[in-house]
Amino acid sequence: MKALIQLLRPLNCVMVAIAVAIGALVASGIEGIEDHIICIGIACVVAFLFTGAGNSLNDYFDKDVDRINHPQRPIPSGKIKPKTAMNLALLLFLASVILAIFINHIAFLIVIANLVVMVSYEIFFKAKGTAGNFTISWLTGTAFLFGGAAVMAVENTLILAILAFLATLGREIAKDIEDIKGDVSRFTLPMKVGTKNAGITASMAIAASVALSPLPLLSGLFSFKGSEFYIPVIVVADAIFIYSISLLLREKNGSSTTIKGAMLIALLAFLAGGIF
């Protein structure tokens, strides 16, 4: 059981579910949550299950690479059989699709589209490096769109989706830089242009996310009271993002972990802005 939980990477699943809830909160406002509470709850469960399915599918396809990069993971360590991981992924994907039907047609279409994107990523795009980076970034950004869809206000989460897309793109490239020695089956951006140029590209994505972070304020997405809470928290997140850029440009380790930390704080900023 412990190995199965490790396979799902529940912390990542919880983060995506939280992103969906925050997307719903920002899209509807705190006063609109009560009208959509059941749909939001189902959407969070769908996000959790879908992310867990994606992690299981990822580990199945990465079993050979993980023997070098992540030998402690369930499949390369021998705790879980590859077939078990695949069956679990299929079961969770099916549950996600079925549950999405009970939200609304927009949410259902997002799940179907992301399922196609996820499978295409594992089969076709992952080995192409940059295309895979964009795919994962898209999937992360749509978590906020999914939350907006749950409250029938998907357009209100577009800005959050863009910010998440850019930050994730930077982190995915940073991860490829760190994993370059073990990526024997992928032709990643660092392999194509070198780790220095890849670091510059990742830095540009992160810098764009920082530059666009005032957009929720400028667009009127948050109220004046919400802005008072959003600004100090997003400033902290942006400072950490900028520090991650310095790590990337100096070719130092730890940039992907630093970016992930900044993304968590940015989530708190979105939450604070949405609540108030």
Secondary structure, DSSP 8 states (H G I E B T S, - for coil): -HHHHHHH-HHHHHHHHHHHHHHHHHHH-GGGTGGGHHHHHHHHHHHHHHHHHHHHHHHHHTHHHHHHH-TTSTTTTTSS-HHHHHHHHHHHHHHHHHHHTTT-HHHHHHHHHHHHHHHHIIIIIGGGTHHHHHHHHHHHHHHHHHHHHHTT-GGGGHHHHHHHHHHHHHHHHHHHHHTTTT-SS---HHHHH-HHHHHHHHHHHHHHHHHHTTHHHHTT-S-HHHHHHHHHHHHHHHHHHHHHHHHHHTT-TTHHHHHHHHHHHHHHHHHHHHH-
